[in-house]
């Protein structure tokens, strides 16, 4: 088992790479969850009519001719 963790003498290079990869994947997962929740809040606000709707505002302004 000790040979596995030593990685044939390359443990100083291999384990930090695993740690960096795990941190990046965790960061991506956290960012995805946060963005998903923000999008859910935006959808709820739009459904309630609290947020401005860009398409409706564009129709009221008329065409730019």
DSSP file (Angstrom, degrees, kcal/mol; ACC not computed):
  #  RESIDUE AA STRUCTURE BP1 BP2  ACC     N-H-->O    O-->H-N    N-H-->O    O-->H-N    TCO  KAPPA ALPHA  PHI   PSI    X-CA   Y-CA   Z-CA
    1    1 A X     >        0   0    0      0, 0.0     4,-1.8     0, 0.0     5,-0.2   0.000 360.0 360.0 360.0 -34.5    0.0    0.0    0.0
    2    2 A X  H  >  +     0   0    0      1,-0.2     4,-1.8     2,-0.2     5,-0.1   0.866 360.0  56.3 -65.8 -34.8    2.9    2.3    0.7
    3    3 A X  H  >>S+     0   0    0      2,-0.2     4,-1.2     1,-0.2     5,-0.9   0.875 104.3  53.9 -63.4 -36.4    4.2    1.9   -2.8
    4    4 A X  H >45S+     0   0    0      1,-0.2     3,-0.6     2,-0.2    -2,-0.2   0.945 110.8  44.1 -62.9 -47.1    0.8    3.0   -4.2
    5    5 A X  H 3<5S+     0   0    0     -4,-1.8    -1,-0.2     1,-0.2    -2,-0.2   0.778 110.5  55.4 -70.2 -25.4    0.9    6.2   -2.2
    6    6 A X  H ><>S-     0   0    0     -4,-1.8     5,-1.4    -5,-0.2     3,-1.2   0.719  93.7-151.1 -76.9 -20.8    4.6    6.8   -3.1
    7    7 A X  G X<5 -     0   0    0     -4,-1.2     3,-1.5    -3,-0.6    -3,-0.1   0.848  63.9 -59.9  52.8  40.5    3.6    6.6   -6.8
    8    8 A X  G 3 <S-     0   0    0     -5,-0.9    -1,-0.3     1,-0.3    -4,-0.1   0.801 104.6 -48.8  63.3  29.2    7.0    5.2   -7.8
    9    9 A X  G < 5S+     0   0    0     -3,-1.2     3,-0.3    -6,-0.2    -1,-0.3   0.397 127.0  94.5  92.2  -3.2    8.7    8.3   -6.5
   10   10 A X  T X>5 +     0   0    0     -3,-1.5     4,-2.5    -4,-0.3     3,-1.6   0.197  43.1 112.3-104.8  15.4    6.4   10.7   -8.3
   11   11 A X  H 3><S+     0   0    0     -5,-1.4     4,-1.8     1,-0.3     5,-0.5   0.832  70.2  62.9 -59.6 -33.8    4.0   11.3   -5.4
   12   12 A X  H 34 S+     0   0    0     -3,-0.3    -1,-0.3     1,-0.2     4,-0.2   0.735 115.1  33.1 -65.3 -20.7    5.1   15.0   -5.0
   13   13 A X  H <> S+     0   0    0     -3,-1.6     4,-1.0     3,-0.1    -2,-0.2   0.777 119.3  49.2-100.3 -35.6    3.8   15.6   -8.5
   14   14 A X  H  X S+     0   0    0     -4,-2.5     4,-2.1     2,-0.2     5,-0.2   0.947 107.4  49.5 -75.0 -50.0    0.9   13.2   -8.7
   15   15 A X  H  X S+     0   0    0     -4,-1.8     4,-2.4     1,-0.2     5,-0.2   0.883 109.2  51.2 -64.3 -40.5   -1.0   14.0   -5.5
   16   16 A X  H  > S+     0   0    0     -5,-0.5     4,-2.8     2,-0.2    -1,-0.2   0.885 109.1  52.9 -62.3 -34.0   -1.0   17.8   -6.0
   17   17 A X  H  X S+     0   0    0     -4,-1.0     4,-2.5     2,-0.2    -2,-0.2   0.917 109.2  48.4 -65.1 -41.3   -2.4   17.2   -9.5
   18   18 A X  H  X S+     0   0    0     -4,-2.1     4,-2.4     2,-0.2    -2,-0.2   0.913 112.5  49.4 -62.0 -41.8   -5.2   15.1   -8.0
   19   19 A X  H  X S+     0   0    0     -4,-2.4     4,-2.4     2,-0.2    -2,-0.2   0.918 111.6  47.7 -64.9 -43.9   -5.9   17.8   -5.4
   20   20 A X  H  X S+     0   0    0     -4,-2.8     4,-2.5     2,-0.2    -1,-0.2   0.922 112.3  49.5 -63.5 -43.5   -6.0   20.6   -8.0
   21   21 A X  H  X S+     0   0    0     -4,-2.5     4,-2.4     1,-0.2    -2,-0.2   0.908 111.3  49.3 -62.4 -41.5   -8.3   18.5  -10.2
   22   22 A X  H  X S+     0   0    0     -4,-2.4     4,-2.3     2,-0.2    -1,-0.2   0.900 111.5  49.3 -65.1 -40.2  -10.6   17.8   -7.3
   23   23 A X  H  X S+     0   0    0     -4,-2.4     4,-2.5     2,-0.2    -2,-0.2   0.907 111.4  48.8 -64.9 -42.0  -10.7   21.5   -6.3
   24   24 A X  H  X S+     0   0    0     -4,-2.5     4,-2.4     2,-0.2    -2,-0.2   0.927 112.7  47.5 -64.3 -44.4  -11.5   22.6   -9.9
   25   25 A X  H  X S+     0   0    0     -4,-2.4     4,-2.2     1,-0.2    -2,-0.2   0.892 112.6  49.2 -65.6 -38.4  -14.3   20.0  -10.2
   26   26 A X  H  X S+     0   0    0     -4,-2.3     4,-2.6     2,-0.2    -1,-0.2   0.908 110.9  50.9 -65.8 -40.9  -15.8   21.1   -6.8
   27   27 A X  H  X S+     0   0    0     -4,-2.5     4,-2.6     2,-0.2    -2,-0.2   0.904 110.3  48.7 -62.3 -41.9  -15.6   24.7   -7.9
   28   28 A X  H  X S+     0   0    0     -4,-2.4     4,-2.4     2,-0.2    -1,-0.2   0.906 111.8  49.5 -64.4 -41.6  -17.4   24.0  -11.1
   29   29 A X  H  X S+     0   0    0     -4,-2.2     4,-2.2     2,-0.2    -2,-0.2   0.923 112.6  47.0 -64.0 -43.6  -20.1   22.0   -9.2
   30   30 A X  H  X S+     0   0    0     -4,-2.6     4,-2.5     1,-0.2    -2,-0.2   0.918 112.9  49.2 -64.0 -44.0  -20.6   24.8   -6.7
   31   31 A X  H  X S+     0   0    0     -4,-2.6     4,-2.5     1,-0.2    -1,-0.2   0.893 110.3  51.4 -63.2 -39.5  -20.8   27.4   -9.5
   32   32 A X  H  X S+     0   0    0     -4,-2.4     4,-2.4     2,-0.2    -1,-0.2   0.913 110.9  47.2 -64.2 -42.9  -23.3   25.3  -11.4
   33   33 A X  H  X S+     0   0    0     -4,-2.2     4,-2.3     2,-0.2    -2,-0.2   0.918 112.9  49.0 -65.4 -43.0  -25.6   24.9   -8.4
   34   34 A X  H  X S+     0   0    0     -4,-2.5     4,-2.1     1,-0.2    -2,-0.2   0.910 113.0  47.0 -63.4 -42.2  -25.4   28.7   -7.6
   35   35 A X  H  X S+     0   0    0     -4,-2.5     4,-2.5     2,-0.2    -1,-0.2   0.895 110.3  53.2 -66.9 -39.3  -26.2   29.6  -11.2
   36   36 A X  H  X S+     0   0    0     -4,-2.4     4,-2.1     1,-0.2    -2,-0.2   0.921 110.3  47.0 -60.4 -44.5  -29.1   27.1  -11.3
   37   37 A X  H  X S+     0   0    0     -4,-2.3     4,-2.3     2,-0.2    -1,-0.2   0.892 111.3  51.4 -65.4 -39.3  -30.5   28.7   -8.1
   38   38 A X  H  X S+     0   0    0     -4,-2.1     4,-2.3     1,-0.2    -2,-0.2   0.906 110.3  49.1 -64.3 -40.5  -30.1   32.2   -9.5
   39   39 A X  H  X S+     0   0    0     -4,-2.5     4,-2.3     2,-0.2    -2,-0.2   0.879 109.2  52.5 -66.3 -37.3  -31.9   31.1  -12.7
   40   40 A X  H  X S+     0   0    0     -4,-2.1     4,-2.3     2,-0.2    -2,-0.2   0.916 109.5  49.2 -63.1 -42.2  -34.7   29.6  -10.7
   41   41 A X  H  X S+     0   0    0     -4,-2.3     4,-2.5     1,-0.2    -2,-0.2   0.914 110.6  50.9 -61.9 -42.7  -35.1   32.9   -8.8
   42   42 A X  H  X S+     0   0    0     -4,-2.3     4,-2.6     1,-0.2    -2,-0.2   0.905 109.6  49.7 -62.6 -41.7  -35.2   34.8  -12.0
   43   43 A X  H  X S+     0   0    0     -4,-2.3     4,-2.4     2,-0.2    -1,-0.2   0.920 111.0  49.5 -63.8 -42.7  -37.9   32.5  -13.5
   44   44 A X  H  X S+     0   0    0     -4,-2.3     4,-1.7     2,-0.2    -2,-0.2   0.915 112.1  48.3 -62.0 -42.4  -40.0   32.9  -10.3
   45   45 A X  H  X>S+     0   0    0     -4,-2.5     5,-2.1     1,-0.2     4,-0.9   0.901 112.2  48.8 -65.1 -40.6  -39.6   36.7  -10.5
   46   46 A X  H  <5S+     0   0    0     -4,-2.6     3,-0.4     1,-0.2    -1,-0.2   0.887 109.7  52.1 -66.7 -37.7  -40.5   36.8  -14.1
   47   47 A X  H  <5S+     0   0    0     -4,-2.4    -1,-0.2     1,-0.2    -2,-0.2   0.849 111.3  47.4 -65.8 -33.4  -43.5   34.6  -13.5
   48   48 A X  H  <5S-     0   0    0     -4,-1.7    -1,-0.2    -5,-0.2    -2,-0.2   0.625 113.3-119.9 -82.4 -13.0  -44.7   37.0  -10.8
   49   49 A X  T  <5S+     0   0    0     -4,-0.9    -3,-0.2    -3,-0.4    -4,-0.1   0.633  78.3 121.5  85.6  14.2  -44.1   40.0  -13.0
   50   50 A X      < +     0   0    0     -5,-2.1     2,-0.2    -6,-0.2    -4,-0.2   0.843  60.7  63.6 -79.3 -33.5  -41.6   41.6  -10.7
   51   51 A X  S    S-     0   0    0     -6,-0.8     2,-0.2    -9,-0.2    -2,-0.0  -0.614  93.2-103.9 -94.0 152.4  -38.7   41.8  -13.2
   52   52 A X        -     0   0    0     -2,-0.2     2,-0.7     1,-0.1     3,-0.1  -0.495  28.5-136.1 -72.3 139.7  -38.8   43.8  -16.4
   53   53 A X     >  -     0   0    0     -2,-0.2     4,-2.1     1,-0.2     5,-0.2  -0.876   7.0-154.4 -98.9 116.0  -39.3   41.8  -19.5
   54   54 A X  H  > S+     0   0    0     -2,-0.7     4,-2.0     1,-0.2    -1,-0.2   0.861  92.3  51.8 -60.1 -37.7  -36.9   42.9  -22.2
   55   55 A X  H  > S+     0   0    0      2,-0.2     4,-1.9     1,-0.2    -1,-0.2   0.904 109.6  48.9 -68.6 -39.6  -39.1   41.7  -25.1
   56   56 A X  H  > S+     0   0    0      1,-0.2     4,-1.8     2,-0.2    -1,-0.2   0.901 111.1  50.3 -65.7 -39.4  -42.2   43.6  -23.8
   57   57 A X  H  X S+     0   0    0     -4,-2.1     4,-1.5     1,-0.2    -1,-0.2   0.873 109.1  52.0 -66.3 -36.2  -40.1   46.7  -23.3
   58   58 A X  H  X S+     0   0    0     -4,-2.0     4,-1.1    -5,-0.2    -1,-0.2   0.875 107.9  51.7 -68.5 -36.6  -38.9   46.4  -26.9
   59   59 A X  H  < S+     0   0    0     -4,-1.9     3,-0.2     1,-0.2    -1,-0.2   0.885 108.3  51.4 -66.6 -38.4  -42.4   46.1  -28.3
   60   60 A X  H  < S+     0   0    0     -4,-1.8    -1,-0.2     1,-0.2    -2,-0.2   0.840 107.0  53.7 -67.3 -33.4  -43.6   49.2  -26.5
   61   61 A X  H  < S-     0   0    0     -4,-1.5    -1,-0.2    -5,-0.1    -2,-0.2   0.779 104.7-141.3 -73.8 -26.4  -40.6   51.2  -27.9
   62   62 A X     <  -     0   0    0     -4,-1.1    -1,-0.1    -3,-0.2    -2,-0.1  -0.143  33.9 -40.8  88.7 171.3  -41.5   50.3  -31.4
   63   63 A X        -     0   0    0     -4,-0.1     2,-1.1     1,-0.1    -4,-0.0  -0.371  50.4-125.8 -73.8 153.0  -39.3   49.4  -34.4
   64   64 A X              0   0    0      1,-0.2    -1,-0.1    -2,-0.1    -2,-0.1  -0.653 360.0 360.0 -97.1  75.4  -36.1   51.4  -35.0
   65   65 A X              0   0    0     -2,-1.1    -1,-0.2     0, 0.0    -2,-0.0   0.398 360.0 360.0-109.5 360.0  -36.6   52.5  -38.6
